[in-house]
Amino acid sequence: MEILINILWILLWNLLIPTLIGYLFTRYLKMDNKDNIALNFTMGFIIVLGVFQPVILVAIYLKISLTLLTIVTKTIWIVLSVVSLFLNWKRVIQSIKKVPLICKSFNIFMVAAILLIIVQAYVYVGYEHVDDDDAFFVATASTAIANDNLYIQSPYSGADYKSLPTRYILSPFSIYYAVMSNLTDIHPSVYAHLFLPIILLIFVYLTYYLWGKEWFSNSESLGIFIILISFMNIFGNYSEFTTQSFLLFRLWQGKAFLAAGIIPYVLYLCYKIRKEDKARVLWITLLLSTSAASHVSSMGIFLAPIVIGVFAVVDSIVRRRVNKLPAFFICCLPCILCGVIYIIIS
């Protein structure tokens, strides 16, 4: 019974809450498919991480306890979700009613694609990957819970830090583990290795699903596209440093999720901004996605702006207009600010 309750908490905080927050933002889109659950979950999840980044950085600076951080974070997410439910309950109900119809429309290719994704998810449930990086990332979450503080004690020795770990302090994804561990009452090691990878894997493949929806008009082609992506990931372990290896073996680590999920989603947002006119919500989401990128990994601090910058330059050359360049620059500000702070504290 206790395990069932924990799973329900996982579903609430990792799936339901982000999806409701997504509905709050997509409400102001003019897209025909804005009620798509995949769009709302991915947008909501990236917003959750993007909003969490400034909150946790302020919390670290003020040296507040993990308990207080959890309360503040929980309050923000609940308020956003309740407001969304109040404004969008009809859309949510309509989306739920469409789920059986969508399932009935699945062809053999979509079924095969879903089965391949389930197989990849099972790897995290049925097998164990031992990784030396967990000695810091997961141990940081455990240390934060044990001492109810943020980056005060070293996870290696338990002694107080003489100086903050500047390499990791601006990308505190480990504290996200700790907060979620508090909210779900699951040990951070179990949460990070078992539950979080499945949630992140869902995000990754829903991102590819959204890309497929942009490129293919029929479900057969979309199913084949996701199957090909799955095969590339499953058989991409020709080196331990490939994106596919990180996806399959240690997706709970921020650098893996950055490469497999956030960067493709940042590109997706840029692509949608190029197609949509006056898409202010997409611009806001892109801004928060760079905040999320800086949160999960220090590499995101410079990779996300590079991706956006390259896209913006190419788009400006193709369209022969530079009017969107300032907006793209503003969307990179979270990463730029983190980079400046890193230079100051190093």
DRENZA-596649 format. One record per residue (C-alpha): x, y, z; residue number from 0; residue in one letter. Coordinates in Angstrom, 2 decimals. Example, Ala and Ser with C-alpha at 12.3 -4.5 7.8 and 13.67 -1.06 7.14 Angstrom:
<pts>
- x; y; z; i; aa
- 12.30; -4.50; 7.80; 0; A
- 13.67; -1.06; 7.14; 1; S
</pts>
This chain:
<pts>
- x; y; z; i; aa
- 0.00; 0.00; 0.00; 0; M
- 2.85; 2.38; 0.85; 1; E
- 4.47; 1.76; -2.54; 2; I
- 1.16; 2.52; -4.28; 3; L
- 0.86; 5.82; -2.40; 4; I
- 4.43; 6.73; -3.37; 5; N
- 3.66; 6.00; -7.03; 6; I
- 0.56; 8.20; -6.83; 7; L
- 2.72; 11.03; -5.47; 8; W
- 5.14; 10.45; -8.36; 9; I
- 2.30; 10.70; -10.87; 10; L
- 0.97; 13.84; -9.19; 11; L
- 4.19; 15.84; -8.96; 12; W
- 5.90; 14.58; -12.12; 13; N
- 3.04; 14.16; -14.59; 14; L
- -0.21; 15.80; -13.47; 15; L
- 1.17; 19.06; -12.04; 16; I
- 3.43; 19.81; -15.06; 17; P
- 0.59; 19.01; -17.47; 18; T
- -1.80; 21.38; -15.68; 19; L
- 0.85; 24.11; -15.70; 20; I
- 1.27; 23.45; -19.41; 21; G
- -2.46; 24.02; -19.95; 22; Y
- -2.11; 27.36; -18.19; 23; L
- 0.41; 28.53; -20.79; 24; F
- -1.04; 26.89; -23.91; 25; T
- -4.34; 28.62; -23.14; 26; R
- -2.89; 31.70; -24.83; 27; Y
- -1.62; 29.91; -27.94; 28; L
- -3.46; 30.14; -31.24; 29; K
- -2.33; 26.70; -32.40; 30; M
- -4.96; 24.16; -33.48; 31; D
- -3.39; 21.38; -31.40; 32; N
- -2.90; 23.35; -28.20; 33; K
- -5.02; 20.80; -26.27; 34; D
- -2.55; 18.05; -27.17; 35; N
- -1.54; 16.37; -23.89; 36; I
- 1.99; 15.78; -25.18; 37; A
- 2.43; 19.50; -25.88; 38; L
- 1.02; 20.50; -22.50; 39; N
- 3.11; 18.01; -20.51; 40; F
- 6.41; 18.88; -22.22; 41; T
- 5.77; 22.60; -21.99; 42; M
- 4.67; 22.30; -18.36; 43; G
- 7.67; 20.18; -17.39; 44; F
- 10.16; 22.58; -18.95; 45; I
- 8.38; 25.47; -17.20; 46; I
- 8.58; 23.63; -13.85; 47; V
- 12.36; 23.26; -14.23; 48; L
- 12.76; 26.78; -15.57; 49; G
- 10.88; 28.38; -12.67; 50; V
- 12.69; 26.16; -10.16; 51; F
- 16.12; 27.45; -11.23; 52; Q
- 15.87; 31.05; -9.91; 53; P
- 14.02; 29.82; -6.81; 54; V
- 16.78; 27.37; -5.87; 55; I
- 19.58; 29.86; -6.62; 56; L
- 17.98; 32.42; -4.31; 57; V
- 17.49; 29.69; -1.69; 58; A
- 21.16; 28.71; -1.87; 59; I
- 22.25; 32.35; -1.56; 60; Y
- 19.98; 32.91; 1.45; 61; L
- 21.04; 29.55; 2.96; 62; K
- 17.48; 28.50; 3.70; 63; I
- 16.63; 24.94; 4.68; 64; S
- 15.58; 22.23; 2.23; 65; L
- 12.27; 21.96; 4.10; 66; T
- 11.45; 25.62; 3.47; 67; L
- 12.54; 25.32; -0.16; 68; L
- 10.23; 22.33; -0.57; 69; T
- 7.31; 24.28; 0.92; 70; I
- 7.94; 27.30; -1.34; 71; V
- 8.32; 25.13; -4.43; 72; T
- 5.24; 23.08; -3.63; 73; K
- 3.21; 26.23; -3.07; 74; T
- 4.25; 27.74; -6.42; 75; I
- 3.43; 24.56; -8.35; 76; W
- 0.09; 24.03; -6.58; 77; I
- -1.01; 27.64; -7.10; 78; V
- -0.17; 27.50; -10.81; 79; L
- -1.95; 24.15; -11.16; 80; S
- -5.10; 25.29; -9.34; 81; V
- -5.28; 28.48; -11.42; 82; V
- -4.84; 26.40; -14.56; 83; S
- -7.54; 23.94; -13.54; 84; L
- -9.92; 26.79; -12.77; 85; F
- -9.32; 28.42; -16.16; 86; L
- -8.99; 25.31; -18.30; 87; N
- -11.14; 22.59; -16.74; 88; W
- -13.24; 22.29; -19.91; 89; K
- -10.10; 21.84; -22.05; 90; R
- -8.73; 19.27; -19.63; 91; V
- -11.97; 17.27; -19.71; 92; I
- -12.09; 17.40; -23.51; 93; Q
- -8.48; 16.23; -23.70; 94; S
- -9.23; 13.28; -21.39; 95; I
- -12.27; 12.33; -23.48; 96; K
- -10.11; 12.24; -26.60; 97; K
- -7.61; 9.75; -25.12; 98; V
- -9.68; 6.60; -25.94; 99; P
- -10.22; 7.86; -29.49; 100; L
- -6.50; 8.51; -29.91; 101; I
- -5.68; 5.01; -28.62; 102; C
- -8.17; 3.44; -31.04; 103; K
- -6.56; 5.29; -33.94; 104; S
- -3.12; 3.81; -33.23; 105; F
- -1.75; 1.74; -36.10; 106; N
- 0.76; -1.09; -35.89; 107; I
- 3.68; 1.32; -36.22; 108; F
- 2.58; 3.47; -33.30; 109; M
- 1.99; 0.36; -31.17; 110; V
- 5.46; -0.90; -32.05; 111; A
- 6.96; 2.50; -31.21; 112; A
- 5.25; 2.51; -27.79; 113; I
- 6.49; -1.04; -27.08; 114; L
- 10.06; -0.01; -27.92; 115; L
- 9.80; 2.93; -25.53; 116; I
- 8.46; 0.61; -22.81; 117; I
- 11.43; -1.72; -23.38; 118; V
- 13.80; 1.22; -22.87; 119; Q
- 11.95; 2.22; -19.71; 120; A
- 12.18; -1.35; -18.41; 121; Y
- 15.98; -1.14; -18.54; 122; V
- 15.84; 1.35; -15.66; 123; Y
- 13.40; -0.82; -13.71; 124; V
- 14.93; -4.24; -14.27; 125; G
- 18.64; -3.45; -14.39; 126; Y
- 21.17; -1.32; -12.56; 127; E
- 23.78; 1.02; -13.95; 128; H
- 26.63; 1.94; -11.61; 129; V
- 28.04; 5.38; -12.30; 130; D
- 30.81; 7.22; -10.46; 131; D
- 29.12; 10.59; -10.98; 132; D
- 26.38; 9.51; -8.57; 133; D
- 28.96; 9.86; -5.81; 134; A
- 28.35; 13.58; -6.17; 135; F
- 24.94; 14.15; -7.79; 136; F
- 22.77; 11.67; -5.92; 137; V
- 24.89; 11.97; -2.78; 138; A
- 24.32; 15.74; -2.82; 139; T
- 20.57; 15.14; -2.70; 140; A
- 20.97; 12.64; 0.14; 141; S
- 23.21; 15.05; 2.06; 142; T
- 20.71; 17.89; 1.61; 143; A
- 17.92; 15.71; 3.02; 144; I
- 19.99; 14.35; 5.88; 145; A
- 21.15; 17.81; 7.01; 146; N
- 18.15; 19.82; 5.80; 147; D
- 20.32; 22.41; 4.07; 148; N
- 21.63; 23.31; 0.61; 149; L
- 25.27; 22.87; -0.39; 150; Y
- 26.62; 23.28; 3.15; 151; I
- 28.27; 19.87; 3.56; 152; Q
- 30.35; 17.99; 0.99; 153; S
- 28.71; 14.73; -0.14; 154; P
- 32.15; 13.12; -0.25; 155; Y
- 33.26; 13.73; 3.33; 156; S
- 30.30; 15.25; 5.17; 157; G
- 32.50; 18.17; 6.23; 158; A
- 31.39; 21.76; 5.65; 159; D
- 32.42; 23.29; 2.35; 160; Y
- 35.28; 25.75; 2.69; 161; K
- 34.09; 27.27; -0.58; 162; S
- 31.05; 26.53; -2.70; 163; L
- 31.49; 24.03; -5.58; 164; P
- 31.36; 26.64; -8.35; 165; T
- 31.17; 23.99; -11.06; 166; R
- 27.87; 22.63; -9.73; 167; Y
- 26.29; 25.41; -7.67; 168; I
- 24.65; 27.11; -10.68; 169; L
- 23.20; 23.84; -12.00; 170; S
- 21.68; 22.34; -8.84; 171; P
- 19.69; 19.51; -10.45; 172; F
- 20.58; 17.39; -7.43; 173; S
- 18.42; 19.64; -5.25; 174; I
- 15.52; 18.90; -7.59; 175; Y
- 16.04; 15.23; -6.64; 176; Y
- 15.96; 16.21; -2.99; 177; A
- 12.78; 18.29; -3.27; 178; V
- 11.03; 15.54; -5.20; 179; M
- 12.24; 13.01; -2.66; 180; S
- 10.61; 15.09; 0.08; 181; N
- 7.38; 15.49; -1.87; 182; L
- 7.06; 11.81; -2.76; 183; T
- 8.59; 10.31; 0.40; 184; D
- 10.98; 8.24; -1.72; 185; I
- 14.71; 8.00; -1.05; 186; H
- 16.61; 10.21; -3.52; 187; P
- 18.68; 7.28; -4.79; 188; S
- 15.53; 5.31; -5.60; 189; V
- 13.84; 8.34; -7.10; 190; Y
- 16.86; 9.25; -9.24; 191; A
- 17.57; 5.75; -10.53; 192; H
- 14.08; 4.32; -10.88; 193; L
- 11.32; 6.91; -11.25; 194; F
- 12.98; 10.05; -12.62; 195; L
- 14.51; 8.33; -15.70; 196; P
- 11.10; 7.05; -16.75; 197; I
- 9.59; 10.55; -16.45; 198; I
- 12.48; 12.05; -18.40; 199; L
- 12.25; 9.28; -21.03; 200; L
- 8.58; 10.15; -21.52; 201; I
- 9.56; 13.80; -21.99; 202; F
- 12.25; 12.88; -24.53; 203; V
- 9.97; 10.76; -26.70; 204; Y
- 7.06; 13.19; -26.46; 205; L
- 9.47; 15.83; -27.77; 206; T
- 10.28; 13.59; -30.73; 207; Y
- 6.53; 12.98; -31.10; 208; Y
- 5.95; 16.73; -31.37; 209; L
- 8.72; 17.00; -33.95; 210; W
- 7.11; 14.15; -35.89; 211; G
- 3.74; 15.91; -35.81; 212; K
- 5.38; 18.89; -37.50; 213; E
- 6.93; 16.83; -40.26; 214; W
- 4.42; 14.07; -41.00; 215; F
- 0.71; 14.39; -41.68; 216; S
- -0.25; 10.74; -41.15; 217; N
- 0.13; 8.51; -38.10; 218; S
- 1.89; 5.72; -40.04; 219; E
- 4.82; 7.98; -40.93; 220; S
- 4.86; 9.36; -37.38; 221; L
- 5.04; 5.83; -35.94; 222; G
- 7.88; 4.88; -38.29; 223; I
- 9.75; 8.05; -37.32; 224; F
- 9.56; 7.22; -33.60; 225; I
- 10.57; 3.60; -34.31; 226; I
- 13.66; 4.83; -36.16; 227; L
- 14.52; 7.17; -33.29; 228; I
- 14.12; 4.26; -30.84; 229; S
- 16.41; 2.01; -32.89; 230; F
- 19.00; 4.78; -33.10; 231; M
- 18.91; 5.10; -29.32; 232; N
- 18.91; 1.36; -28.60; 233; I
- 21.80; 0.62; -30.95; 234; F
- 23.68; 3.87; -30.44; 235; G
- 25.95; 2.55; -27.68; 236; N
- 29.06; 2.42; -29.88; 237; Y
- 30.73; 4.64; -27.28; 238; S
- 30.01; 5.41; -23.67; 239; E
- 29.99; 9.12; -24.52; 240; F
- 27.21; 9.14; -27.13; 241; T
- 23.87; 10.82; -26.46; 242; T
- 22.23; 7.41; -26.86; 243; Q
- 24.42; 5.86; -24.15; 244; S
- 23.60; 8.67; -21.76; 245; F
- 19.91; 8.30; -22.60; 246; L
- 19.83; 4.55; -21.95; 247; L
- 22.14; 4.29; -18.94; 248; F
- 22.04; 7.51; -16.91; 249; R
- 19.24; 9.76; -18.03; 250; L
- 18.71; 10.97; -14.45; 251; W
- 21.93; 12.99; -14.74; 252; Q
- 21.45; 16.54; -15.95; 253; G
- 23.96; 16.40; -18.79; 254; K
- 22.21; 13.35; -20.23; 255; A
- 18.78; 14.97; -20.04; 256; F
- 20.20; 18.18; -21.52; 257; L
- 21.48; 16.38; -24.61; 258; A
- 18.58; 13.97; -25.06; 259; A
- 15.64; 16.15; -24.07; 260; G
- 16.14; 19.85; -23.44; 261; I
- 18.27; 20.76; -26.48; 262; I
- 15.81; 19.06; -28.91; 263; P
- 12.96; 20.84; -27.13; 264; Y
- 14.73; 24.20; -27.36; 265; V
- 15.08; 23.63; -31.11; 266; L
- 11.41; 22.65; -31.30; 267; Y
- 10.40; 25.92; -29.63; 268; L
- 12.60; 27.89; -32.03; 269; C
- 10.99; 26.06; -34.95; 270; Y
- 7.47; 26.81; -33.67; 271; K
- 8.35; 30.47; -33.07; 272; I
- 9.49; 30.67; -36.69; 273; R
- 6.14; 29.27; -37.85; 274; K
- 3.83; 31.11; -35.46; 275; E
- 3.17; 34.84; -35.50; 276; D
- 2.88; 36.78; -32.23; 277; K
- 3.61; 33.64; -30.18; 278; A
- 4.42; 35.39; -26.90; 279; R
- 3.82; 32.23; -24.87; 280; V
- 6.38; 30.38; -26.96; 281; L
- 8.90; 33.14; -26.35; 282; W
- 8.27; 32.93; -22.59; 283; I
- 8.62; 29.15; -22.72; 284; T
- 11.88; 29.47; -24.66; 285; L
- 13.16; 31.86; -21.98; 286; L
- 12.26; 29.34; -19.27; 287; L
- 13.76; 26.49; -21.30; 288; S
- 17.17; 28.18; -21.18; 289; T
- 16.67; 28.55; -17.44; 290; S
- 15.91; 24.80; -17.31; 291; A
- 18.99; 24.04; -19.41; 292; A
- 21.22; 25.96; -17.00; 293; S
- 19.52; 24.20; -14.09; 294; H
- 20.16; 20.61; -15.18; 295; V
- 23.78; 21.00; -16.30; 296; S
- 26.56; 23.56; -16.42; 297; S
- 27.00; 22.62; -20.08; 298; M
- 23.50; 23.96; -20.69; 299; G
- 24.70; 27.42; -19.68; 300; I
- 26.60; 27.75; -22.96; 301; F
- 25.05; 25.05; -25.17; 302; L
- 21.48; 26.40; -25.05; 303; A
- 22.50; 29.95; -26.12; 304; P
- 24.70; 28.49; -28.86; 305; I
- 21.78; 26.46; -30.24; 306; V
- 19.42; 29.43; -30.08; 307; I
- 22.04; 31.78; -31.52; 308; G
- 22.79; 29.54; -34.50; 309; V
- 19.08; 29.11; -35.20; 310; F
- 18.44; 32.86; -34.89; 311; A
- 21.28; 33.76; -37.28; 312; V
- 20.25; 31.19; -39.88; 313; V
- 16.59; 32.26; -39.60; 314; D
- 17.57; 35.91; -40.02; 315; S
- 19.63; 35.11; -43.12; 316; I
- 16.87; 33.02; -44.69; 317; V
- 14.15; 35.58; -43.99; 318; R
- 16.46; 38.56; -44.53; 319; R
- 15.09; 40.14; -41.37; 320; R
- 16.84; 40.73; -38.04; 321; V
- 13.84; 41.95; -36.04; 322; N
- 13.68; 38.76; -33.95; 323; K
- 17.34; 38.72; -32.93; 324; L
- 16.82; 40.88; -29.80; 325; P
- 14.03; 38.55; -28.63; 326; A
- 16.23; 35.49; -29.13; 327; F
- 18.98; 37.27; -27.17; 328; F
- 16.58; 37.99; -24.29; 329; I
- 15.63; 34.30; -24.19; 330; C
- 19.31; 33.50; -23.56; 331; C
- 19.55; 35.84; -20.55; 332; L
- 19.14; 33.11; -17.86; 333; P
- 22.21; 31.32; -19.22; 334; C
- 24.12; 34.57; -19.69; 335; I
- 23.40; 35.60; -16.08; 336; L
- 24.54; 32.21; -14.80; 337; C
- 27.71; 32.55; -16.84; 338; G
- 28.40; 35.99; -15.40; 339; V
- 27.75; 34.75; -11.85; 340; I
- 30.13; 31.84; -12.45; 341; Y
- 32.89; 34.20; -13.53; 342; I
- 32.32; 36.36; -10.44; 343; I
- 32.37; 33.53; -7.90; 344; I
- 35.20; 31.51; -9.45; 345; S
</pts>
